[in-house]
Amino acid sequence: MNLGFPEMLFLFFLALIIFGPKKLPEVGRQIGKALNEFKRASNEFRSQIESEIANLERETTPEILPPSKPPQGAVASGTLIEASAAPASPAAPEAALPVPESSAPARAPDA
């Protein structure tokens, strides 16, 4: 409903003729109050809908659970290769493990 200046002027003169100059300000106030009430009600309705949507989103957010343990005796994929490459005994000597360069003791320079 896009009214230009000529249409608004026509409606003003039509209302002036119908209601008269004494009644026109009162009619204008009533229309203003009605529009204000409508705007307030629509804002209240919108805020209520938004709060309900936010509540639903909070309720439906899935809870992230820790991974479950596999059944006893089950073998996960890829563990056979890793298991065969691992040392056979847990008490293997430390000398068999590679030592990173940063933790190796520094050598004295040859003189």
C-alpha positions in Angstrom: 0.0 0.0 0.0 2.2 2.8 -1.3 0.3 6.1 -1.2 1.7 9.2 -2.8 1.1 12.8 -1.9 -2.0 13.3 -4.2 -3.7 10.2 -2.8 -3.0 11.3 0.8 -4.4 14.7 0.1 -7.5 13.2 -1.4 -8.1 11.0 1.6 -7.6 14.0 4.0 -10.2 16.0 2.2 -12.6 13.0 2.1 -12.2 12.5 5.8 -12.7 16.2 6.4 -15.9 16.1 4.5 -17.2 13.0 6.2 -16.2 13.7 9.8 -16.0 17.5 9.8 -13.3 19.8 11.2 -14.2 19.3 14.9 -14.2 15.5 14.8 -11.2 15.0 12.6 -8.5 15.4 15.3 -10.2 12.9 17.5 -10.5 10.4 14.7 -6.8 10.9 13.9 -5.9 10.2 17.6 -8.0 7.0 17.6 -6.4 5.8 14.4 -2.9 6.6 15.8 -3.7 4.7 19.0 -5.0 1.7 17.0 -1.9 1.6 14.8 0.3 1.9 17.9 -1.5 -1.0 19.6 -1.2 -3.1 16.5 2.5 -2.4 16.3 3.0 -3.3 20.0 1.0 -6.5 19.6 2.9 -7.6 16.5 6.3 -6.9 18.2 5.2 -8.9 21.2 4.0 -11.8 19.0 7.4 -11.7 17.1 9.4 -11.8 20.3 7.3 -14.6 21.7 7.9 -16.7 18.5 11.6 -16.0 18.6 11.9 -17.0 22.2 10.0 -20.3 21.5 12.3 -21.0 18.6 15.3 -20.4 20.8 13.9 -22.7 23.5 13.3 -25.5 20.9 16.9 -25.1 19.5 18.3 -25.4 23.1 16.2 -28.5 23.7 17.1 -30.2 20.5 20.8 -29.5 20.6 22.3 -33.0 20.6 24.5 -33.9 23.6 28.0 -35.0 22.5 28.7 -38.3 24.3 32.2 -39.8 24.8 33.0 -42.7 22.4 31.7 -46.0 23.6 34.0 -48.9 24.3 34.0 -51.7 21.7 32.6 -55.1 22.8 35.1 -57.4 24.4 37.0 -59.4 21.8 36.1 -57.1 19.0 38.9 -55.8 16.8 38.7 -52.3 15.2 39.8 -51.8 11.6 43.5 -51.0 11.2 44.5 -52.4 14.6 46.0 -55.6 13.2 48.6 -53.8 11.2 49.4 -51.5 14.1 49.5 -54.5 16.5 51.9 -56.5 14.4 54.3 -53.5 14.1 54.3 -52.9 17.9 57.0 -54.6 20.0 56.0 -58.0 21.3 56.9 -57.4 25.0 56.1 -54.3 26.9 59.4 -54.6 28.9 61.5 -54.0 25.8 64.8 -52.2 26.6 64.9 -48.5 26.1 68.0 -48.8 23.8 65.7 -50.2 21.1 63.7 -47.0 20.9 65.0 -44.2 18.6 66.2 -41.1 20.4 65.1 -37.7 18.9 68.0 -35.4 18.1 66.8 -32.6 20.4 66.9 -34.8 23.5 70.3 -36.6 22.6 73.2 -35.5 24.8 75.5 -33.0 23.2 78.9 -34.3 22.1 82.1 -32.5 22.8 83.8 -31.2 19.7 86.9 -33.2 18.6 90.1 -31.4 19.4 
